[in-house]
Amino acid sequence: MRAHFAIFSVAAVLVFVNNASSARILGLFPHTGKSHQMVFEPLLRRLAERGHHVTVVSFFPLKNRPENYTDVSLEGIASLGVETIDMAEFESYNGIVEVPLWIENIMRQIFDINPLGDMALNVCSKLVSWQPLAEALRKDYDVALVEFFNSDCVHGLMHVYGKKVPTIAMLSSGLMQWSADRIGVTDNPAYVPTFSSFLTSRMTFMERLENTIANCYLKLWYRYKVQMKEQEIIERHFGRKIPDLNDIAKNSTTMMMANVFHSLNGAKPLLPGLVEVGGMHLNPKSTGIPLYMERFLNESDQGVVLFSFGSLLKTSTIPEYKEQMIMNALSRLKQNVIWKYENSAEEGTRIGNILKVRWIPQYDLLRHKKVIAFIGHGGLLGMTEVVSVGKPMLVVPFFGDQPYNGKMAEEVGLGLSIPYRHITEKRFYEAISTVLSAEMRLSARRVSKIWHDRETKPLDKAIYWVERVIRWGHQDPLHSSSRDLNIIQLSLLDIAAASIVAIIVLIILTKLLLSLLFRLIKVSFNSKVKDKLH
């Protein structure tokens, strides 16, 4: 009997270990932005290297894939988000100047968010008939990693193909306004700024008003402009009704991973199922710096400023007058400047102390001892790289979470922020000079030390939580039960209504009792008067 029990125990352990070490993982990343995929690639690669069988659906197939890593390419169904945005578009913001600032900020968030909905619906309309995706969804998996950004389309498709597996929502940014409800974490606009605002957690009355309006609008926008329309696309293609897409996504989501860390991105309410993994994309290995850049770096005794507006904005489309302002300000610096600028010669175009180059190995350059500061657009990847190396930055935000990231850079002491539409030669030069000051450079090093001080490395933390979900799935609830409450219950409006009714009833009863008591007293008084008269 004991021998049989021992054999059974060993077999159970072996099954458990095998399941933990060779799980079948599905990754669904339907967004066209290259910078988003760069956040997730190290995690997906490491999972495969640990023995898991990883199938990834994305627009960016992995180069040099591990043996048990399978790519399902979405290339061809939509334009990729690489150097696609014409910077002249941001000149239109100059027209929004005759209204109060808080109204301007709300209007900016409304205008900025609309293209994300169009992108989501365009991709969804193609995904429903993309056969490589359908083939991937017909297979069995132990867990799904799904990008949660501007779409829930793949959740609907997983339901259509019967994929009821624990799902980890992957965010390349912090929480969007439609993220919090999915896991039941609070996003109270009294102190939690919208992801696209210029606000921090400390707000004036007018800022709280702005934040509340923006919060409500963004939630409604996602529900009616994206989610419900994606459901229509899916139902129309497959010719049948599916449950509410929001319920499908909510019920399958076990946890979320956000590409943030509170010492840079601000302290916000958390749950066990909301894990901060900001920095998990950072590659400790150098990819190398071209020799012509190395020579330019080494010739500057005063150091070098690195300048890049990321992979989505096409810097060469900047209006001539604005470029001249920036060039004039940069040319006044003692430092050399490397500027990522697409329309440059193969080995860069040099103008005085400025070297314009087509492409930069950004993280390698930021780690170079000669680079002392960074000018960027406030994308979260660049921000994370900068805080990792402890060098100050000037943020020039354009859209999305960039304004908020810029405000947080100022709040924690990593740098300064100046909106693109507010740039003048004088303001740009003064801002860079402040960023280059000894005080700011010292502050950036302090912020970096705090950011690095964690219980474990972010990529290791992400690996742990993926494998934990593989082991326990929905058996270990990590969300708050508030996600199952409607807005009336969550806001205690039903309790408030019941309380008001109870108070009204109490007042009425009190009045009736007082009236009755008054009558009794009156009757008693009249009776005594009559007795005396007799």
C-alpha positions as CSV (number, residue, x, y, z in Angstrom):
1,M,0.0,0.0,0.0
2,R,2.8,2.4,1.0
3,A,4.7,1.5,-2.2
4,H,1.7,2.4,-4.3
5,F,1.2,5.6,-2.4
6,A,4.9,6.5,-2.9
7,I,4.6,5.8,-6.7
8,F,1.4,7.9,-6.9
9,S,3.1,10.8,-5.0
10,V,6.2,10.8,-7.3
11,A,4.0,10.7,-10.4
12,A,1.9,13.6,-9.1
13,V,5.0,15.6,-8.4
14,L,6.4,14.8,-11.9
15,V,3.1,15.9,-13.5
16,F,3.0,19.1,-11.6
17,V,6.7,19.9,-12.4
18,N,6.1,19.0,-16.1
19,N,3.0,21.3,-16.3
20,A,4.9,24.1,-14.7
21,S,8.0,23.8,-16.9
22,S,6.5,23.1,-20.3
23,A,3.2,25.0,-20.5
24,R,1.5,26.0,-23.7
25,I,1.4,29.8,-23.9
26,L,-0.5,31.9,-26.3
27,G,0.5,35.5,-26.9
28,L,-1.9,37.8,-28.6
29,F,-0.6,41.3,-29.5
30,P,-2.8,42.9,-32.2
31,H,-1.4,46.5,-31.9
32,T,0.7,47.8,-34.8
33,G,3.1,49.9,-32.6
34,K,6.7,48.5,-32.6
35,S,7.5,50.2,-29.3
36,H,4.7,48.2,-27.6
37,Q,6.0,44.9,-28.9
38,M,9.5,45.8,-27.6
39,V,8.1,45.7,-24.1
40,F,6.8,42.1,-24.4
41,E,9.5,40.5,-26.5
42,P,12.0,39.8,-23.6
43,L,9.3,38.1,-21.5
44,L,8.1,35.9,-24.4
45,R,11.7,34.9,-25.3
46,R,12.6,34.1,-21.7
47,L,9.4,32.0,-21.3
48,A,10.4,30.0,-24.3
49,E,14.0,29.6,-23.1
50,R,12.6,28.2,-19.8
51,G,11.0,25.3,-21.7
52,H,7.5,26.6,-22.4
53,H,5.9,26.3,-25.8
54,V,5.2,29.8,-26.8
55,T,2.9,30.8,-29.8
56,V,2.9,34.6,-30.5
57,V,0.5,36.4,-32.8
58,S,1.8,39.8,-33.6
59,F,2.8,42.3,-36.3
60,F,6.5,41.8,-35.4
61,P,7.8,38.3,-35.8
62,L,10.8,37.6,-33.6
63,K,14.3,37.3,-35.1
64,N,16.5,34.5,-33.9
65,R,13.6,32.6,-32.2
66,P,14.2,30.0,-29.6
67,E,13.4,26.4,-30.7
68,N,9.9,26.2,-29.1
69,Y,8.8,29.7,-30.1
70,T,6.2,30.0,-32.9
71,D,5.4,33.2,-34.6
72,V,2.0,33.8,-36.2
73,S,2.5,37.0,-38.3
74,L,-0.1,39.7,-38.8
75,E,2.0,41.5,-41.3
76,G,0.0,42.8,-44.2
77,I,-3.3,43.4,-42.5
78,A,-2.5,46.9,-41.3
79,S,0.2,49.6,-41.6
80,L,2.9,49.3,-39.0
81,G,3.4,52.1,-36.4
82,V,7.0,53.0,-37.3
83,E,7.8,56.6,-38.2
84,T,4.3,57.2,-39.5
85,I,3.1,60.4,-37.7
86,D,3.6,63.7,-39.5
87,M,4.7,66.2,-36.9
88,A,2.9,69.0,-38.8
89,E,-0.3,67.6,-37.3
90,F,0.5,68.9,-33.9
91,E,0.6,72.5,-35.2
92,S,-3.2,72.4,-35.2
93,Y,-3.1,72.5,-31.4
94,N,-2.1,76.1,-31.7
95,G,-5.8,76.8,-32.5
96,I,-7.0,75.7,-29.1
97,V,-5.8,78.8,-27.2
98,E,-9.0,80.9,-26.7
99,V,-10.5,78.5,-24.1
100,P,-9.6,77.9,-20.4
101,L,-6.7,75.5,-20.0
102,W,-8.7,72.8,-18.4
103,I,-11.1,72.8,-21.3
104,E,-8.2,72.7,-23.8
105,N,-6.7,69.7,-21.9
106,I,-10.0,67.8,-22.1
107,M,-10.3,68.6,-25.8
108,R,-6.8,67.5,-26.5
109,Q,-7.5,64.1,-24.8
110,I,-10.6,63.7,-26.9
111,F,-8.8,64.5,-30.1
112,D,-5.8,62.3,-29.3
113,I,-7.8,59.2,-28.4
114,N,-10.0,58.9,-31.6
115,P,-7.3,57.5,-33.9
116,L,-6.8,54.6,-31.5
117,G,-10.4,53.5,-32.0
118,D,-10.1,53.7,-35.8
119,M,-7.0,51.6,-35.6
120,A,-8.6,49.0,-33.4
121,L,-11.7,48.6,-35.6
122,N,-9.6,48.4,-38.8
123,V,-7.4,45.6,-37.3
124,C,-10.4,43.7,-35.8
125,S,-12.2,43.7,-39.2
126,K,-9.2,41.9,-40.6
127,L,-8.5,39.6,-37.7
128,V,-11.9,37.9,-37.9
129,S,-11.0,36.3,-41.2
130,W,-7.2,35.9,-40.8
131,Q,-6.7,32.2,-41.2
132,P,-3.3,31.9,-39.5
133,L,-4.9,33.4,-36.4
134,A,-7.9,31.0,-36.6
135,E,-5.5,28.0,-36.9
136,A,-3.6,29.2,-33.8
137,L,-6.8,29.6,-31.8
138,R,-8.0,26.1,-32.6
139,K,-5.1,24.7,-30.5
140,D,-5.1,24.1,-26.7
141,Y,-3.2,26.4,-24.3
142,D,-2.6,26.7,-20.6
143,V,-2.5,30.5,-20.4
144,A,-2.9,33.5,-22.7
145,L,-1.0,36.7,-22.6
146,V,-3.1,39.4,-24.3
147,E,-2.1,43.0,-25.0
148,F,-4.7,45.3,-23.4
149,F,-4.5,48.7,-25.0
150,N,-7.1,49.8,-27.5
151,S,-9.0,46.7,-28.3
152,D,-10.8,43.6,-27.0
153,C,-11.3,42.0,-30.3
154,V,-9.1,39.0,-29.6
155,H,-11.1,38.2,-26.4
156,G,-14.1,37.8,-28.6
157,L,-12.3,35.6,-31.0
158,M,-11.0,33.4,-28.2
159,H,-14.6,33.0,-27.1
160,V,-15.7,32.1,-30.6
161,Y,-13.0,29.4,-30.8
162,G,-13.7,28.1,-27.3
163,K,-10.5,29.2,-25.6
164,K,-11.5,29.4,-21.9
165,V,-8.0,29.8,-20.4
166,P,-6.7,32.1,-17.7
167,T,-5.6,35.4,-19.3
168,I,-3.0,37.9,-18.3
169,A,-3.6,41.4,-19.6
170,M,-0.3,42.9,-20.8
171,L,0.0,46.7,-20.8
172,S,3.0,48.5,-22.4
173,S,1.9,51.5,-20.4
174,G,0.1,52.2,-17.1
175,L,-3.6,51.5,-16.8
176,M,-5.9,53.0,-19.4
177,Q,-9.2,54.4,-18.2
178,W,-11.0,51.2,-19.3
179,S,-8.4,49.0,-17.5
180,A,-9.3,49.5,-13.9
181,D,-12.9,48.0,-14.0
182,R,-11.5,44.8,-15.5
183,I,-9.7,43.8,-12.4
184,G,-11.6,45.9,-9.8
185,V,-8.9,48.4,-8.9
186,T,-10.0,51.9,-8.0
187,D,-9.3,54.8,-10.4
188,N,-10.9,57.5,-8.3
189,P,-10.4,60.7,-10.4
190,A,-10.0,62.7,-7.2
191,Y,-6.4,61.5,-7.0
192,V,-5.8,59.1,-9.9
193,P,-5.0,61.1,-13.1
194,T,-6.2,59.9,-16.5
195,F,-3.4,58.2,-18.5
196,S,-3.3,61.1,-21.0
197,S,-3.5,64.1,-18.7
198,F,-1.0,66.7,-17.7
199,L,-2.0,66.1,-14.0
200,T,-0.4,64.4,-11.0
201,S,-2.2,63.0,-8.0
202,R,-2.3,66.4,-6.3
203,M,-5.0,68.4,-8.0
204,T,-6.8,71.6,-7.5
205,F,-10.6,71.8,-7.7
206,M,-10.5,72.7,-11.4
207,E,-8.0,69.9,-12.1
208,R,-10.3,67.4,-10.4
209,L,-13.2,68.7,-12.5
210,E,-11.1,68.3,-15.6
211,N,-9.9,64.8,-14.6
212,T,-13.4,63.6,-13.7
213,I,-14.9,64.7,-17.0
214,A,-12.0,63.1,-18.9
215,N,-12.2,59.9,-16.9
216,C,-15.9,59.5,-17.7
217,Y,-15.5,60.4,-21.3
218,L,-12.7,58.0,-21.9
219,K,-14.6,55.1,-20.3
220,L,-17.7,55.8,-22.4
221,W,-15.6,56.3,-25.5
222,Y,-14.0,52.9,-25.2
223,R,-17.3,51.2,-24.4
224,Y,-19.3,52.7,-27.3
225,K,-16.7,53.6,-29.9
226,V,-14.6,50.5,-29.6
227,Q,-15.9,47.6,-27.6
228,M,-19.5,47.5,-28.9
229,K,-18.4,48.1,-32.5
230,E,-15.8,45.2,-32.2
231,Q,-18.6,43.0,-31.0
232,E,-20.7,43.9,-34.0
233,I,-17.8,43.1,-36.3
234,I,-17.3,39.6,-34.7
235,E,-21.0,38.8,-34.7
236,R,-21.5,39.9,-38.3
237,H,-18.6,37.8,-39.5
238,F,-19.5,34.6,-37.6
239,G,-23.3,35.1,-38.0
240,R,-24.2,34.6,-34.4
241,K,-24.5,36.4,-31.1
242,I,-21.8,36.3,-28.5
243,P,-22.1,37.4,-24.8
244,D,-21.2,41.0,-24.0
245,L,-17.6,41.5,-25.1
246,N,-16.8,43.4,-21.8
247,D,-18.0,40.4,-19.8
248,I,-16.0,37.9,-21.9
249,A,-12.8,39.9,-21.4
250,K,-13.5,40.6,-17.7
251,N,-14.3,37.0,-16.7
252,S,-11.3,35.6,-18.5
253,T,-8.8,38.1,-17.1
254,T,-6.9,36.7,-14.2
255,M,-4.4,39.4,-13.7
256,M,-2.6,42.4,-15.3
257,M,1.0,43.4,-15.8
258,A,1.7,47.1,-16.3
259,N,5.0,48.5,-17.7
260,V,5.3,50.9,-14.8
261,F,7.0,51.2,-11.4
262,H,5.7,53.6,-8.7
263,S,8.9,55.5,-8.1
264,L,8.8,56.8,-11.6
265,N,5.1,56.6,-12.6
266,G,3.5,57.6,-9.4
267,A,2.0,55.6,-6.5
268,K,-1.5,54.3,-7.3
269,P,-3.9,51.7,-5.8
270,L,-2.8,48.1,-6.5
271,L,-4.2,44.6,-6.1
272,P,-2.5,41.2,-6.0
273,G,-3.5,40.8,-9.7
274,L,-2.0,44.2,-10.8
275,V,1.7,43.7,-11.0
276,E,4.2,46.5,-11.8
277,V,7.0,45.2,-14.1
278,G,8.4,48.5,-15.5
279,G,11.8,47.9,-16.9
280,M,11.4,44.3,-17.9
281,H,12.3,45.1,-21.5
282,L,15.8,46.5,-20.6
283,N,18.5,44.4,-22.3
284,P,21.7,44.2,-20.2
285,K,23.7,43.2,-23.3
286,S,25.1,45.9,-25.6
287,T,24.1,45.8,-29.3
288,G,27.0,48.0,-30.2
289,I,27.5,51.7,-31.2
290,P,28.5,52.5,-34.8
291,L,32.1,53.8,-35.1
292,Y,31.1,57.2,-36.5
293,M,28.8,57.8,-33.5
294,E,31.6,56.6,-31.2
295,R,34.0,59.1,-32.7
296,F,31.5,61.9,-32.3
297,L,30.9,61.0,-28.7
298,N,34.6,60.9,-27.8
299,E,35.5,64.3,-29.3
300,S,33.3,66.2,-26.9
301,D,34.9,67.2,-23.6
302,Q,31.6,68.6,-22.2
303,G,29.6,65.5,-22.9
304,V,26.8,64.7,-25.3
305,V,23.0,65.2,-25.3
306,L,21.0,62.5,-27.0
307,F,17.8,63.6,-28.8
308,S,15.1,61.3,-30.1
309,F,11.3,61.5,-30.6
310,G,11.0,57.7,-30.7
311,S,9.9,55.2,-33.4
312,L,6.4,56.5,-34.2
313,L,6.9,60.2,-34.9
314,K,8.7,61.1,-38.1
315,T,11.0,63.8,-37.0
316,S,12.0,64.9,-40.5
317,T,8.4,66.2,-41.0
318,I,8.8,68.8,-38.3
319,P,7.8,72.3,-39.7
320,E,10.8,74.3,-40.8
321,Y,10.3,77.2,-38.4
322,K,10.0,74.8,-35.4
323,E,13.1,72.9,-36.5
324,Q,15.0,76.2,-36.8
325,M,14.1,77.1,-33.2
326,I,15.3,73.8,-31.9
327,M,18.5,73.9,-34.0
328,N,19.3,77.4,-32.8
329,A,18.8,76.4,-29.1
330,L,21.0,73.2,-29.5
331,S,23.8,75.1,-31.3
332,R,24.2,77.3,-28.2
333,L,25.1,74.3,-26.0
334,K,28.7,73.5,-25.1
335,Q,27.8,69.8,-25.5
336,N,27.6,67.8,-28.7
337,V,24.1,66.6,-29.7
338,I,23.1,63.3,-31.5
339,W,19.6,63.8,-33.0
340,K,17.6,60.9,-34.4
341,Y,16.5,62.5,-37.7
342,E,15.4,60.2,-40.5
343,N,16.5,62.3,-43.5
344,S,20.2,62.1,-42.8
345,A,23.2,60.8,-44.6
346,E,24.2,57.1,-44.0
347,E,26.8,58.1,-41.4
348,G,25.0,61.1,-40.1
349,T,24.7,64.8,-41.2
350,R,26.8,67.1,-39.1
351,I,25.9,70.7,-38.5
352,G,28.2,72.3,-36.0
353,N,27.9,70.5,-32.7
354,I,24.8,68.6,-33.9
355,L,24.9,65.2,-35.6
356,K,21.7,64.1,-37.2
357,V,21.4,60.3,-37.7
358,R,18.8,58.0,-39.2
359,W,18.8,55.5,-36.3
360,I,20.3,55.2,-32.9
361,P,21.0,52.3,-30.5
362,Q,19.2,54.3,-27.8
363,Y,19.8,52.3,-24.7
364,D,23.5,51.7,-25.6
365,L,24.0,55.4,-26.1
366,L,22.3,56.3,-22.9
367,R,24.6,54.0,-21.0
368,H,27.7,55.6,-22.6
369,K,29.7,57.7,-20.2
370,K,29.8,60.6,-22.6
371,V,26.0,60.9,-22.8
372,I,24.9,63.1,-19.9
373,A,21.3,64.0,-20.8
374,F,18.4,63.0,-23.0
375,I,15.7,64.9,-24.9
376,G,12.7,62.8,-25.7
377,H,9.0,62.7,-26.3
378,G,8.1,61.0,-23.0
379,G,7.4,57.5,-24.3
380,L,7.5,55.0,-21.5
381,L,10.4,52.9,-23.0
382,G,12.7,55.9,-23.3
383,M,11.7,57.2,-19.9
384,T,12.4,53.8,-18.4
385,E,15.8,53.6,-20.1
386,V,16.7,57.1,-18.8
387,V,15.8,56.4,-15.2
388,S,17.6,53.1,-15.4
389,V,20.9,54.8,-16.3
390,G,20.3,57.8,-14.0
391,K,20.6,60.7,-16.4
392,P,18.2,63.7,-16.6
393,M,15.9,64.4,-19.5
394,L,13.8,67.0,-21.1
395,V,10.4,65.7,-22.1
396,V,8.6,67.2,-25.1
397,P,5.2,65.4,-25.0
398,F,2.9,65.0,-27.9
399,F,0.0,62.6,-27.2
400,G,-1.2,59.6,-25.2
401,D,0.6,59.0,-21.9
402,Q,3.5,61.3,-22.8
403,P,2.1,64.5,-21.1
404,Y,1.5,62.5,-17.8
405,N,5.0,60.9,-18.1
406,G,6.5,64.4,-18.5
407,K,4.7,65.6,-15.4
408,M,5.9,62.6,-13.4
409,A,9.5,63.3,-14.6
410,E,9.2,66.7,-13.1
411,E,7.5,65.5,-9.9
412,V,10.1,62.8,-9.1
413,G,13.1,65.0,-10.1
414,L,14.2,63.2,-13.3
415,G,13.9,66.2,-15.5
416,L,11.6,68.9,-17.0
417,S,8.7,68.9,-19.4
418,I,7.7,71.4,-22.1
419,P,4.8,70.7,-24.5
420,Y,5.8,70.7,-28.1
421,R,3.4,73.5,-29.0
422,H,4.9,75.7,-26.4
423,I,8.5,75.5,-27.7
424,T,10.4,78.6,-28.5
425,E,14.1,79.0,-28.9
426,K,14.4,80.7,-25.6
427,R,12.2,78.3,-23.6
428,F,13.9,75.2,-25.2
429,Y,17.4,76.4,-24.5
430,E,16.6,77.4,-20.9
431,A,14.9,74.0,-20.3
432,I,17.9,72.1,-21.6
433,S,20.3,74.2,-19.6
434,T,18.3,73.4,-16.4
435,V,18.3,69.7,-17.2
436,L,22.1,69.8,-17.7
437,S,22.7,71.5,-14.4
438,A,24.7,69.7,-11.6
439,E,21.6,69.8,-9.4
440,M,19.4,68.0,-12.0
441,R,22.0,65.4,-12.8
442,L,22.4,64.6,-9.1
443,S,18.6,64.4,-8.7
444,A,18.4,62.0,-11.7
445,R,21.0,59.7,-10.1
446,R,19.0,59.7,-6.8
447,V,15.8,58.8,-8.7
448,S,17.6,56.0,-10.5
449,K,18.8,54.4,-7.2
450,I,15.3,54.5,-5.8
451,W,13.9,53.0,-9.0
452,H,16.4,50.1,-8.9
453,D,15.7,49.3,-5.3
454,R,13.3,46.4,-5.6
455,E,12.8,42.9,-4.2
456,T,13.5,41.3,-7.6
457,K,14.3,42.3,-11.2
458,P,11.2,43.2,-13.2
459,L,11.6,40.5,-15.8
460,D,12.1,37.8,-13.1
461,K,8.9,39.1,-11.4
462,A,7.0,38.9,-14.7
463,I,8.2,35.3,-15.2
464,Y,7.1,34.3,-11.7
465,W,3.6,35.7,-12.1
466,V,3.1,34.1,-15.5
467,E,4.1,30.7,-14.1
468,R,2.0,31.2,-11.0
469,V,-1.1,31.8,-13.2
470,I,-0.1,28.7,-15.2
471,R,-0.1,26.7,-11.9
472,W,-3.3,28.0,-10.3
473,G,-5.3,29.8,-13.0
474,H,-8.7,31.0,-11.8
475,Q,-8.4,28.9,-8.6
476,D,-6.4,31.8,-7.0
477,P,-8.5,35.0,-7.4
478,L,-6.2,38.0,-7.7
479,H,-8.9,40.6,-8.6
480,S,-11.2,42.6,-6.4
481,S,-14.9,41.6,-6.2
482,S,-15.7,45.3,-7.0
483,R,-15.3,44.4,-10.7
484,D,-18.6,42.5,-10.4
485,L,-20.5,45.5,-9.0
486,N,-22.4,47.9,-11.2
487,I,-21.9,51.6,-10.9
488,I,-24.9,52.0,-8.6
489,Q,-23.6,49.4,-6.2
490,L,-20.0,50.5,-6.4
491,S,-20.9,54.1,-5.8
492,L,-23.2,53.1,-2.9
493,L,-26.0,55.0,-4.7
494,D,-28.4,52.2,-3.6
495,I,-27.3,52.6,0.0
496,A,-27.6,56.4,-0.3
497,A,-31.1,56.1,-1.8
498,A,-32.2,53.7,0.9
499,S,-30.7,56.0,3.6
500,I,-32.6,59.0,2.1
501,V,-35.8,57.0,2.0
502,A,-35.3,55.8,5.6
503,I,-34.6,59.4,6.8
504,I,-37.7,60.6,5.0
505,V,-39.8,57.8,6.6
506,L,-38.3,58.6,10.0
507,I,-39.1,62.3,9.6
508,I,-42.7,61.5,8.6
509,L,-43.1,59.0,11.5
510,T,-41.5,61.6,13.9
511,K,-44.0,64.2,12.7
512,L,-46.9,61.8,13.1
513,L,-45.8,60.8,16.6
514,L,-45.3,64.4,17.6
515,S,-48.7,65.2,16.2
516,L,-50.3,62.3,18.1
517,L,-48.5,63.3,21.3
518,F,-49.6,66.9,20.9
519,R,-53.2,65.7,20.5
520,L,-53.0,63.5,23.5
521,I,-51.5,66.4,25.5
522,K,-54.3,68.7,24.3
523,V,-57.0,66.2,25.1
524,S,-55.5,65.7,28.6
525,F,-55.2,69.4,29.1
526,N,-58.8,70.0,28.0
527,S,-60.0,67.2,30.3
528,K,-58.3,68.7,33.3
529,V,-59.7,72.2,32.5
530,K,-63.2,70.7,32.4
531,D,-62.7,68.9,35.7
532,K,-61.7,72.1,37.4
533,L,-64.7,74.0,36.0
534,H,-67.1,71.4,37.3
